[in-house]
Amino acid sequence: METLSKGQVALITGGTKGIGKAIADKLSNAGMQVVVTARTAPKENTTGQYFISADLAYPDSAERVAKEILEKYGRIDIIINNAGANLSPAGGFSALSDEHWNNNWQLNFMSAVRVNKALLPTMIEQKSGVIINISTGAAKQPIWEMTMSYSSAKAALNVYSKALANELGAKGIRVNVVSPGVVETPLMLEFIENMAKSSGITSDEAFKAVMDKVGVPMGRMAEPEEVANLVAFLVSSEAKYITGTNYSVDGGASPTT
Ligand SMILES: NC(=O)c1ccc[n+]([C@@H]2O[C@H](COP(=O)([O-])OP(=O)(O)OC[C@H]3O[C@@H](n4cnc5c(N)ncnc54)[C@H](OP(=O)(O)O)[C@@H]3O)[C@@H](O)[C@H]2O)c1
């Protein structure tokens, strides 16, 4: 059983829905002081979680979030860079404008870079901290029709995470990547609905098309909690020698180990 330290301060970006919410709930149920960010406030205020409104695709947001956390708690123990989405249209290289590329780059890569940069001086001073960057299996297995710029931004996140882990290992800070496959979240369900509408097929047919395209040996999508379970282990003291690694939670979808 993982050992999560009660009272630790944990930031989960995009912590109001889907995977981020499952992580936030798991950590706050374990007694951590959880801060969640999103563009819109959650309808129900989860007890024990502090909400900061921020669009992390914009450069100034990360510093504002960091300032508010440090003023309120005076420390930061865990950063989960989870806010992300595929913001580009389907259709391969010719469908992608500079703006599409930049949008995916800002949200899926630069948001994590900026949040970490704003909070790392405090972790370094503390000589402790854990960072988890949420990537995707599509960073190693891009689907050109759908994920070209999103996969590229997440692949950059993977490489950046490795470099950061190398830089921070001797300073008591661990950095890892968690790469989900397909997860049943609001983002995924919206994607399937849009695909159904644009292709003139039913939602069930679109769901099956996604599953067939990704190829999931376990034959189902993950529940957000199944990603949160891995994250909870990686931030716990049980994982204290694990850094610089990328873990898949994908029902076997990766073609190689
Ligand atoms: N679902 C999957 O199958 C899957 C697979 C692989 C990887 N992932 C990755 O897992 C992460 C979470 O995905 P999810 O499926 O849980 O997404 P989701 O259900 O759409 O939830 C995303 C969360 O991020 C917030 N968010 C979105 N855009 C934001 C922005 N610009 N600034 C700040 N917060 C923002 C959302 O709140 P607001 O909308 O209110 O801002 C929400 O809290 C993403 O990084 C995604 O790339 C997902």
PDBQT file of the ligand as one rigid body, heavy atoms in Angstrom, charges set to zero:
ROOT
HETATM    1  N1  LIG A 301      -8.733  11.126 -21.731  1.00  0.00    +0.000 N 
HETATM    2  C1  LIG A 301      -7.787  10.448 -22.351  1.00  0.00    +0.000 C 
HETATM    3  O1  LIG A 301      -8.071   9.428 -23.017  1.00  0.00    +0.000 OA
HETATM    4  C2  LIG A 301      -6.338  10.865 -22.252  1.00  0.00    +0.000 A 
HETATM    5  C3  LIG A 301      -5.388  10.014 -22.820  1.00  0.00    +0.000 A 
HETATM    6  C4  LIG A 301      -4.052  10.360 -22.741  1.00  0.00    +0.000 A 
HETATM    7  C5  LIG A 301      -3.659  11.511 -22.113  1.00  0.00    +0.000 A 
HETATM    8  N2  LIG A 301      -4.596  12.348 -21.562  1.00  0.00    +0.000 N 
HETATM    9  C6  LIG A 301      -4.129  13.564 -20.908  1.00  0.00    +0.000 C 
HETATM   10  O2  LIG A 301      -4.630  13.597 -19.583  1.00  0.00    +0.000 OA
HETATM   11  C7  LIG A 301      -4.830  14.958 -19.174  1.00  0.00    +0.000 C 
HETATM   12  C8  LIG A 301      -6.243  15.130 -18.654  1.00  0.00    +0.000 C 
HETATM   13  O3  LIG A 301      -7.148  14.780 -19.669  1.00  0.00    +0.000 OA
HETATM   14  P1  LIG A 301      -8.707  14.501 -19.359  1.00  0.00    +0.000 P 
HETATM   15  O4  LIG A 301      -9.149  13.535 -20.393  1.00  0.00    +0.000 OA
HETATM   16  O5  LIG A 301      -8.900  14.194 -17.917  1.00  0.00    +0.000 OA
HETATM   17  O6  LIG A 301      -9.307  15.950 -19.718  1.00  0.00    +0.000 OA
HETATM   18  P2  LIG A 301     -10.698  16.665 -19.275  1.00  0.00    +0.000 P 
HETATM   19  O7  LIG A 301     -11.687  15.644 -18.886  1.00  0.00    +0.000 OA
HETATM   20  O8  LIG A 301     -11.045  17.614 -20.372  1.00  0.00    +0.000 OA
HETATM   21  O9  LIG A 301     -10.221  17.542 -18.045  1.00  0.00    +0.000 OA
HETATM   22  C9  LIG A 301      -9.227  18.527 -18.288  1.00  0.00    +0.000 C 
HETATM   23  C10 LIG A 301      -9.025  19.409 -17.096  1.00  0.00    +0.000 C 
HETATM   24  O10 LIG A 301      -8.089  20.432 -17.467  1.00  0.00    +0.000 OA
HETATM   25  C11 LIG A 301      -8.717  21.723 -17.405  1.00  0.00    +0.000 C 
HETATM   26  N3  LIG A 301      -8.215  22.520 -18.509  1.00  0.00    +0.000 N 
HETATM   27  C12 LIG A 301      -8.457  22.365 -19.831  1.00  0.00    +0.000 A 
HETATM   28  N4  LIG A 301      -7.858  23.334 -20.545  1.00  0.00    +0.000 NA
HETATM   29  C13 LIG A 301      -7.233  24.135 -19.641  1.00  0.00    +0.000 A 
HETATM   30  C14 LIG A 301      -6.464  25.311 -19.750  1.00  0.00    +0.000 A 
HETATM   31  N5  LIG A 301      -6.234  25.914 -20.912  1.00  0.00    +0.000 N 
HETATM   32  N6  LIG A 301      -5.959  25.871 -18.617  1.00  0.00    +0.000 NA
HETATM   33  C15 LIG A 301      -6.209  25.292 -17.428  1.00  0.00    +0.000 A 
HETATM   34  N7  LIG A 301      -6.926  24.173 -17.250  1.00  0.00    +0.000 NA
HETATM   35  C16 LIG A 301      -7.446  23.615 -18.351  1.00  0.00    +0.000 A 
HETATM   36  C17 LIG A 301     -10.221  21.427 -17.458  1.00  0.00    +0.000 C 
HETATM   37  O11 LIG A 301     -11.032  22.430 -16.826  1.00  0.00    +0.000 OA
HETATM   38  P3  LIG A 301     -11.569  23.711 -17.667  1.00  0.00    +0.000 P 
HETATM   39  O12 LIG A 301     -12.145  23.172 -18.937  1.00  0.00    +0.000 OA
HETATM   40  O13 LIG A 301     -12.581  24.336 -16.757  1.00  0.00    +0.000 OA
HETATM   41  O14 LIG A 301     -10.382  24.580 -17.881  1.00  0.00    +0.000 OA
HETATM   42  C18 LIG A 301     -10.280  20.122 -16.654  1.00  0.00    +0.000 C 
HETATM   43  O15 LIG A 301     -10.204  20.384 -15.268  1.00  0.00    +0.000 OA
HETATM   44  C19 LIG A 301      -4.490  15.825 -20.386  1.00  0.00    +0.000 C 
HETATM   45  O16 LIG A 301      -3.172  16.294 -20.272  1.00  0.00    +0.000 OA
HETATM   46  C20 LIG A 301      -4.611  14.868 -21.561  1.00  0.00    +0.000 C 
HETATM   47  O17 LIG A 301      -3.787  15.249 -22.627  1.00  0.00    +0.000 OA
HETATM   48  C21 LIG A 301      -5.939  12.038 -21.627  1.00  0.00    +0.000 A 
ENDROOT
TORSDOF 0
